[in-house]
Amino acid sequence: MNGIDLRSDTVTRPTPEMRQAMYDAEVADDGLEGDPTTQRLEELAAELLGTEAALLVASGSMGNLVAALAHCEPGDAMIVGERSHMAWSADQGKGHSTYGQIGVRRLPENPDGKLGIEDIGLSMAAESESDSRVVLVNMENTHNASDGRPIDPAWTSSFASQVHDRGAALHIDGARLFNAAVALNVPASALVADADSATFCLSKGLACPIGGIVAGSRDYIAEAHNRRKIVGGEMRQTGVISAAGIVALNSMVDRMADDHANARRLAEGLAQISGISIEPERVTTNILYFTLSDRTPEEVEQSLAEEGVHCFAIDDRVRMVTHHHITPEDIETTLGTVQRVIQSPPRAG
Ligand SMILES: Cc1ncc(COP(=O)(O)O)c(C=O)c1O
């Protein structure tokens, strides 16, 4: 797509270094003897997250599915935040459970994307003999729908101990875990230290074309490996994906600070435009949302697209996401375009 593409960080294309590494990758059947490049990626991912082991998956959604299946037996239940991506995934089944036979309970998050431990206690206490048992609690970091807010290690640690006290495991959907680490200036391992499993995406801000990682203990990853196979995630000569992942983890993490600075600058500029409502100080990673007083989000999405600026209307908000291909000049162009679109008379009909 031409123009300035702020729809998502998933639009990032592999760098020349990634393409070369993919071309050169040593590969073998990952389902048989194991793919050597994938093994290197999994070791590197485990090292960065401070876990015993890690597993390559096709996507963030597959990572969360495999992670949940590896924690739960048929008939068990898990808790998700009602504005989380996992809740969204669970809702996509049109009557079929997208998480297999796992019961999904949705609880509200606060505006920073944090679940309330009291709500979890109440939800678990409400279990009757016939109810499924809650064995897993999922949280998201960064929290996409909550302005991409990063959740700090101290909160996560105390949350994890309370989840554990109630006999459940904690999984972190860290699709943008490295954005959180960069924004909070902590190692990614500190963000998942007290969790039982975590996922992150290679194909978002890290700019890989494909892939995600599930991380956890050696036994847990062995179980996740089995679950990945039954959901069709054994991908054979995966070194071509993993080679890009290794480049990303070695060279694309620190630069995310630029994406965050661009998002903040964009938020500050948008806050100056009459008809737009946004709190720039909440924007500390690469995602921002704003609301509009006189236009619908769909109308603004369409008018901006006609001017070459692409974003998403999501419910009553407009979302913009910065990433590797967005420059400071793009931010200024976007602000000028938004100003023009918002101030032009609304279309008839
Ligand atoms: C928080 C979160 N988790 C998981 C996913 C799913 O990732 P994928 O699109 O790779 O399946 C997304 C996608 O945007 C996300 O925002």
The ligand as an SDF file (V2000), in Angstrom:
LIG
                    3D

 16 16  0  0  0  0  0  0  0  0999 V2000
   -2.1280   -7.9960   21.7790 C   0  0  0  0  0  0  0  0  0  0  0  0
   -2.1840   -8.8990   20.5930 C   0  0  0  0  0  0  0  0  0  0  0  0
   -2.0730  -10.2210   20.7650 N   0  0  0  0  0  0  0  0  0  0  0  0
   -2.0880  -11.0750   19.7330 C   0  0  0  0  0  0  0  0  0  0  0  0
   -2.2230  -10.6190   18.4430 C   0  0  0  0  0  0  0  0  0  0  0  0
   -2.2820  -11.6010   17.3080 C   0  0  0  0  0  0  0  0  0  0  0  0
   -1.1440  -11.6010   16.5230 O   0  0  0  0  0  0  0  0  0  0  0  0
   -1.1800  -12.2190   15.0420 P   0  0  0  0  0  0  0  0  0  0  0  0
   -1.8310  -11.1940   14.1830 O   0  0  0  0  0  0  0  0  0  0  0  0
    0.2580  -12.4480   14.7270 O   0  0  0  0  0  0  0  0  0  0  0  0
   -1.9550  -13.4760   15.0960 O   0  0  0  0  0  0  0  0  0  0  0  0
   -2.3610   -9.2560   18.2080 C   0  0  0  0  0  0  0  0  0  0  0  0
   -2.5050   -8.7450   16.8200 C   0  0  0  0  0  0  0  0  0  0  0  0
   -2.4920   -7.5860   16.5410 O   0  0  0  0  0  0  0  0  0  0  0  0
   -2.3340   -8.3600   19.3120 C   0  0  0  0  0  0  0  0  0  0  0  0
   -2.4600   -7.0360   19.1610 O   0  0  0  0  0  0  0  0  0  0  0  0
  1  2  1  0
  2  3  1  0
  2 15  2  0
  3  4  2  0
  4  5  1  0
  5  6  1  0
  5 12  2  0
  6  7  1  0
  7  8  1  0
  8  9  2  0
  8 10  1  0
  8 11  1  0
 12 13  1  0
 12 15  1  0
 13 14  2  0
 15 16  1  0
M  END
$$$$
